[in-house]
Amino acid sequence: MELSIKSSFFTILCILLNISNANCQFENYDFATIFDNKKTSRIAYFDKMDLWVDQQFSKGVTFPREKLVEHLKTYKEYTKESDDFVPYRINYYIMLANNAEYSNRNGECIYYLEKAEKEINDFYGQKALMVAGRKINVYLENRNYKKVLETYDANLLYLSSFPKLIQQSKVNLNISMTYISILNPAIEAFVATGDYTGAEKVYALSERIYAELKKKLPQDNTSAQHVNFYQAHIRYQQSLTRSFPSKMAVEALADMKKAIYNNIIQEKEISNNIRSKYYLSKANYYYKIQNKDSTYRYLDSLRSIPFLKEEQQYEANALTTLIAEKEGDYFTAYTKMKKVAHSTDSLRALLVDDIDNLVYSHTQSEINRELLNIAQKKENIRRLWIIGLIGLFTTAALIAYYLFKKREAKSKKRIEELDREVNLQISVMEERLEHIRREEKNKLAQDLHDSFASKLASIKQRLRILKHDEMTSEQNENIEVLIHISNELYNEARRQSHELNDEDYLISESTYIDNLLKIIKYALPKGEYETEINIDPGALEIATLEIRIQLIYIFQEILTNIIKHAKAKKIQLSIYKEHNILTILIEDNGRGFNAQKQLNYGLGFKSITNRLEKINGKMSITSEVNKTAIFIEIVCT
């Protein structure tokens, strides 16, 4: 992903290379005129603010940190609204870093560069060199060459991968261009300490990076021209390690001039730092070839730059002193100045470590304070989430409980209706059975009185005759008559017994089926359940009244289980007979259950099993998710 930072590459480069056009002043400004929330889009607002801040810096205006943070408060809030605004979010920290740099607040500058660097790394997944570039230039400015080279070594592995990464388009071009912010100070430090081997390695690496970068980087923009200038400056520093003057030095200075004075960069866009580096390089060159007039001319040009930094003034004065020494003038003054300069160099080199530690202590404390605030905010958000989730779960639980109780009440009501209907049907059938028993009892008593009494009288008469006469053929005949009468009594008793089961005493099969369907209708209303009922004609003819009564109880238990537990939507009922066996099959698409466990321990199924044993029946069950089948067989005799 190509990094698109709103602030130009040159703006970032200015920070890294200590470029400054500003002095430490503050201008009161009517900030309210910058933005009208109702009329300006976000992008337009960002662009207006960027322009306004740049204008203040170009006029030498800087701000106390809190003041600029206050000015950019709305800017920062808007950058958080969308990932499309990440470049502006990065630019927010760069503007604060710029302000700190122009106000000579190095610790604050590094702090905000770290923030910008983190945004780049988090969003684009690439390591930037903003902080390292700024630090190494601060160390160079204070001639702490040890720190310069330590910073260079710490980033060398990453920089060494740039040629390949640029070639494969795996590093952002804006990030890759910042190589000059590390390698420029590094080669100056190696040259200053006389380590020409180290300088050669820096130069070789910079040339490899620059060669790949030129293939990718359009040459018609300001950023490219600044890279060209600083690469030429690296080349000039390398020329100082060789015999002087050299062709390399002349070409490097020509390339520096070409990078500055071209049709791309306008005169007003040339930074003071670039001018000062060019003028110092030219003055240094002419000093080495002993051209005093040209040396003074470029030193005068250097001193004419407004807001020239102390470090650059020091270098100009040092070069002037060297010229005076060569001419034999001001020897004593020069000697003293040299000692003072040496002492100043030593002190500054020693102090910079302490300053850097103090700077980082301040920076770290600010980071820790901000992290603490962020952690506190996250904790508050976490608590709100926990409270919200508890409330949500509580509400969901209450709703679920309400729906469960509502469903339970509905099921309870349906089961109560089923119980009433079953009890009604059972009462009717039991009353019918009792009526049959009473009628049979009365009929049997009447028959015994009318039929058996006369026959018994005849038997008594015959027996009386047998009592007074001797056994004769006639006696044998009487015995035969007695046998015949006994047979009639037997047949009559048998006939009376069969009448108990005569279908005249049973309710009709169609009426029983209608009653059964009515029970099912109560239990499984059409809108909530899909039922399919198949009863073969004549299937229930072989069922006695006792069987029919027990079947009503069995159906009641099975339907209750479907309503309360099965959560089924489709129920099928089949009743048919094979010879003297009545078969009943009930299937549903409910959630299923452990059939063996229910048969052994379930009270409802135990009740069904007990009832079936009374009427010579048995039951088997198969059950799994979405398919449960109850199979009942009753032997009817």
N, C-alpha and C positions, 0 to 999 in steps of 0.2 A: 504494500500500500504506500503510495507516495505521500510523504508528509507535506501538508499544506499549512504552514504557519503564516498567520495574517501579517505579523511583523516581518518585514523583509529580512533576507539573510544578512544584509548589511547592518540592520539594527542589532541583531544578535552578535555579529562580528565586532561591532563597536564596543560591546560590553566585554567580550573576551579579550580583545587586544588593547583595552584601556583607552579607547577613543573617546574624546570628550570635546564638545563645543560649548559646554555650559560652565557658568560659574555658580557659586552657591548663593543664590538670591531667592526671594519669594515674592510672587506677585499675587495680590488679591484679585480674584476674578469673579465675575458674575456668572457662576456655574449654572444657574437656573436657565440661562438663555441657550444652553447647549442642546437641550433635549425637550421636545414636546411629546409626551407619551401618546397622545391621541393622534398625532399626525405623522410620526416617524416609525418606520419598520425597525426590527431588531438589527438587521444588517446595516441599514443606514445609520442607526444610532452608534453601532460599533465603529463604523468608519469615521463618523464625526468626532467621536471621542479620541480615536487614534490620532486623527489629524490635529486635534486641539492639543493633546499632550505633546506631540512632536513639535508643534509650533512653540510651546512653552520652553522646551529643551533647546530649540534652535536659537531662542532669544536669551539663553543663559538663565532661564528661570528653573529653579528646583523647589521641592516642597518638603516640609517635614513629613515623615512617613505617615503619621496618623491623618494628616490633611489629604494627602493623595489617596490613601485608602478610603477615606470618606467620599472623595470625589468619584472614585471608581466603584463605590458600593453597588449601585444599580447595574453597572457594567458587569460586575462579577456575578450578581444574581441571575442576570439574563443568560450568561454563558452556561449556566447549569440546566437550562431548559431543554437542551437537545444536544445529542452528540455531534450534530452539524456545526455546533458552535465551539467545539474543542479547540480549533486554532485560535479563537479569540480568548478562550480560557488560558491558553498558553501565553498569549500576548499580554494578558492582564499581569501575569507575574514578570514578564520581560519588561513592561513599562515600570513596574516597581523596582526592578533590579537596575534599570537605566537611571532612575531617579537617585537611587542609593549610590551608584557609581559616580554620577556627576557631582554628588554631595560628598564624595570621598568617604563613604560609609561602607567599607569593604565587606564587613561581616554581614550586614543587611543585604548587600548585593548578592553575596554567595547564597544566603538563605533563600532569596526569591528565585535565584537560578536553580537551586535544588528543587523547588516547587515546580518550576516549569519543566525541568528535566523529568520529574516523576510523572507529570501529566503526559509527556511524550512517551515515556516508557510504558505507562499503564494503557494508553489508548492505541499506540502504534506498535508496541512491542519491540522497540529499538532503543539502544543505549545512546544517549546524547552526550556531548563533551562540553556542555556549557560550564559546569562548575569547575571541572579540571582546567579548562581554558582560562577561566577568570583567575583562578588561584595561581597558575603558573606565571601569568603576566604580572600579578602582584609581587610574586617572589623575584621575578626578573627586575622589576622596577626598583626593588630594594636590594638588588644584587646579591640575593641569597641563592647562589648558583646550586648549592647542595639541594635545596628544596625544589628548585626548577627541575633538576635531573631526576630526583626521586619521583616527582609527578610524571615526568616523561616515561620513566621505567614502568610505572604503575599502569600506564595506558598503551605501552608499546605493543603488547600482544594483540590488542583490539585494533590498533592502527595498522599493524602488519597485515591484517586480514582485509583491509579496505580495497586494495587493487582487485582481488578476486571477487569481493562482495559487489563492488561497483560494476565489474565486468558482467556479473550474473544478475545485476539489478536487484540485489538482496539487501542493499542498504539505501536509505533515503538520501537523495542528493544533497539536501540541506545539511543533514548530519555529516555526510562525507566531506563537505566543504570546510567543516570546522577543523580538519586536520591541521590547517595552517596555524590555528590558535595554540596548538601544542608544539608543533615542529619548529615554528619561528623562534619562540623563546628558547627551545631546547638547543638549536644550533648556535644561537647567540651565547648561551651558557658554555657550550663546549669550546667555542672559539675564545671566549674570555678566559677560560681556565687552561687553555693550551692543549686541550684534548682533541687533536685533529682527526684521530681515528673515529671517535664518537661523532664528530661533526660530519665526517664522510658518510657514516651510516644513516644519519638523519637526512642528509641531502639525497642519498640514493633512494630511501623510502619515500621521500616527498616527490621525487621525480616519477616513481612508479605510480603513486596515487594520482598525481597530476596528469600523467599520460592517459590513464583510464577515464579520469573525470572530464578531460577535454572532449572525449568522444561522446559523452552523454550530455554535457552542459551547454546549452545555447550560449553563444558568445555575444548576443545582442542585448545583454541586460547588465545591470549594475553589479549584481553579485558575482558574475563571471569575471568582470574587470577587476574587482577587488581580489579575487583569488589569483588572477594573473599577476597583480602587483606583488602580493605577498610571496608568491612562488618565486618571482624574480628577486625579491629581497632575500629569500633563503639562498638562492643561487649566488647572490652577491656576498653573503656571509661565508659561503663555501670558498669563494675566490680569495678570501682573506687568509685561508690556510695554505695558499700556494704562493709562488713567486709573484711579486707585485712590481709594476702593474701587469695585469694579464688580460688576454682577450676575453676571458670569462667575466671579469669585473666590468669591462666596458659594455659587453652585451647585456649583462644583468641590469646595469644602470639604464641602458637604452630601453630595455623591456619595462622597467619601472616607469620611466617617463611615458612610454607608449600607453601603458595601462591607465595613467592618470589623464593625459591630454588626448582625448579621442572624442568622437562624436556621440558616444554612448553616455558618458558621465559629463554632466554640465559642470561648469566651474564652481557653482554654488554647492554642488553635491560632493565636492572633494573634501574629505574630512581633514581636520587639523592633524590627526595622528598620521595619516598617510603623507600629508605634506611634510610634517616634521621628520618622518622616517626617510623620506626622499631627500630632503635638504641635508640631514645629518649624514646620510650615505654619500652624497655628492661632496660635502665638505670633508668627510673622512678620506674619500678617494683623492681629492686634490691635495689634502695635507700629506698623504703618503707619496704623491709624485712631486711634492714640494712646490706646488703652485699656490703661493700665499694669497694672491689677489682673489683667485677663484674661491679659495677656502673662506676668506672673509666675506665674499659676496654671498655664498650660501649660508654662512652663519648669520649674516644680517637678515637674509630672507627668513631664516628660522626664527630669529628674535621678533620679527614683525608679525608672527602669527598671534592672534589674540588669545588670551587665556592659556598661554603656554604653560605646560605642567612643570613643576619644580624639577623633576627628573630630567626633562629635556633642557631646561636652563642649565642644570648642572653639567650635562654633557657638552653643551656649547661652551661654557666657561672653561671646562677641562681642556677642550680642544684649543681654545684661545691661549691658555696657559702653556700648552705644549709648543705652540708656535713661538711664543715669547721666549721660551727656554732655548729653542733652537737658534734664535736670533741673538742670544746672549743678554737680553734685557730682562730686568726685573728678576734676576736670579734668586736673590734672597726672598723676595715676595713669593716667587713661585715655590721655593723650598718650603716655606711656611704653609702656603696654600696646599701643597702636596701632602704635608703631614696632617693638616686639618681634614683634607679630603679623605685621607687614609683612615683617620680616626672615625670620621663620619660614616665611611663605608663599613668599618668593622662594627660600629655601634648599631647601624641600621640593620646589618646582616644578623646580628645577635637578637636585636629587639623584634625583628619580624616574626621569629618563632613565638615569642611571648604574645605579640599582638595577635598572631594567628590563633593561638590557644584561647585568648580572651574572646576573639571574634567568634570562635566556635562554641565557647561556653555560652555566649549570648544567644547564638543561633540555636544551639541545642536546647537551651532553656525555653526559647520561643516554640521550638518544635514540640518539646515535651508538654508545654502548656496547651498548645493547639491539639496535640494528640489526646491530652486529658479531656479537653472540651469535647473532642470528637467521640471519645470513649463514653463520656457522660451522656452525650446526645444519643449515642447508640444504645446505651443502657436504658435511657428514658424511652426510646422507641421500642426496645425489647420489652420493657415493662408494659407499655401500651399494647403491644402485640399480644403479650400474655394475657392481659386483662381482656382485650378484645376477643382472643380465642376462647378464654374461659367463658365470657359472656355468650359467644357464638355457640360453644358446645352446650352450655346450660340451656340456651334457647332451643337448640336442636333436640336436646334431651327432653325438654318439656313438651315440645311439639310431638316428638316420637312417643312420649308417654301418653299425651292426649290422644293421639291417633290410635295407640295401642288400646287405651281404655275405651275409646269410642268403638273400635272394632270388637273388643271384648264384650262390650255392652250389646252390640248388635248381634254378635254370635250367641250371647246368653239369651237374648230375646227370641232368637230363632229357635234355639234349643228348647226354650220354654214352650214355644208354640208347637214344636215337634212333640214334646212330652204330652201336652194337652191332647193333641190329635191322636197320638198313639194310645194314651189312656182311654180316650173316648172309644177308639176302635176295639181295644181290649175289653172294655166294659161291656160293649155291645155283644162281642163274641162270647165273653164269659156268661153274660145273662142268657144268651141263646143256649149255651151248653147246660146251664142250670135248669132252664125251662125244659130242655130235652130230658134231663134226668128225672124231673118231677113227673112229666107225662109218662115216661117209661115205667116209673114206679107205680103210678096209678093204674096204668094199663095192665101191668103184670099182676097187680093185686086183683083187678077185676077178672082177668082171665083165670087166675087161680081159683077165684070164687065160683065162677060160672062153669068152667070146664072141668077142672080137676076135682071139684067137690062131687059132682054127679058120678064121675068115673070111679072115684074112691068109694062112693056108696055101693056101686055095682060090685066092686071088688069085695067089699065087706059082705055083701049078700052071698056072693059066690063062695067066699071063704066060709061063711056060716053053713052053707050046704055041705061043704067038704068036711066040716067039723062033725056032722051027724051021720054021714053015710060012709060006707066003706069005699075003698078005692076000686073004682070000676072004670069001664071005658068012658063013662060019662065024666068021671073025675078027670080023666086025662083030657077030655075035651075042655072042661072048665079051666084046666091049667093052661091049655092053649089060648083060651080067651083072655086069661090073665096076662099071658105073654103079649098078646096082641094089644091089649089096653096099655100095657107098659110101653110098648113101642110107640103108640100114639102120644103118650105123655112125653116120651123122649123127643119125638119129632116136633111136638108143640113147643117144648122148651127151646129146642134149637132154633125154631122159626122166630120165637120171641127174641132170642139173643141176636139174631141177624138184623132184626129191625132196628136195633140200637145204632147200627152203622148205616142205616138206609139214608140215601142222599136227601130224602125229604126232610131229614132233621138238620142238614147242613145248609149254611147260606150258599148261594150260587157262586161259581168261580168268577164270573164277570164282576159281581158285586165286590168280592174280595180284592180283585185286581184294581178296581176303581179306588177302593179304600187305600190300597198300597201306593198307588200313583199320587193320591192326595197327600199322603205322608211325605213322599219324596218332593212334591211341589212345595210344601211348607219348608222343608229343610234346605232345598236347593232352588231358590227363585231363579226364574229364567234370565233376568238381567245380569246376574252375577255368575251364573254357572251354565255351562253347556252340557246338557244331559242327553244320553242316547239309551233308550230302554227297549229291549227286545224280550218278549215273553211268548213262548210258543203256545198256540191254542191247546187247551186240555192238559197243559203241563202241571197245573195245580189240582187236577181232579183226583190224583192219587193221594193228596195230602189230607190227613185227618184234621179235625178241628184243633186238636192239641198241637199238631205240627204247625198249623197256620198261626196259632197264638204265639208260639215260640219264635216263629219267623218274624213276626212284628217286632218283638223285643230285640232280635238280632239285627234287623234293619235299623232300628233306632240307635243301637250302639255304634254301628258302622258309620251311619250318617253323622252322628255326633263327633266321631273322630275326624271325619273329613272336614267338618266345619271348624273345629277347634285347632287341629294340628296340621292337617295335610297341606293347606294353602293351595289346593287344587282348583283348576278352572274347568276341567272337563272330566265328566264321570260317565261310565258305561255300565249298564246292568243287563245281564242276560239270565233268563230262567228257562230251562228245558228239561225233558225227562227222557231217560233211556230205560225201557222196561219198567221196573219198579223203583228206579233210582231217580230222585229229584236233584237236579244240578243247578247251582246258583254261582254266577261269576260276576264280581264287582271289580272294576278297574278305574284308576284315576291317574292324573298327570301331576300329582303333588310332589313334595320334596323328598318323600321316601323316609324309611326308618329301618332300624335293626329288627328284622322280622323275628329272628330266633329269641332275642331278648324280650320282645313284646309278648310273644307266646308264653314265655316262661314266667315273666314278672309283671306284665301289664295287666292291671285289674280289669280293664274293659274287655280284652281278648280272653282272659280267664273266664269271665262271665259268659261270653259267647260259647266257649268250649264246654262249659258246664251245661248250658241249655241244649247244645247239640247232642250231648251224651244222653239226655232225657228222651230224645226223639230218634235215637239210633243214627246220629249224624257225625260228620268229621269235617275239619277245616284245614287248609294249607294256605301259606302266604308267601309270595315273592315280592321283594321291594327294592327299588333303587331310585335314584333321582329321576323325576318325571315319569316314573312308571311303577305303580303298585297294583298287584292283582290278589284278590281274596277269592279262593275256590272252596265251595261248600258242596258236600254230597250227603243226601239223606235217604236212607233205605226205608221205603214205605211198604208195609205189609197189610 
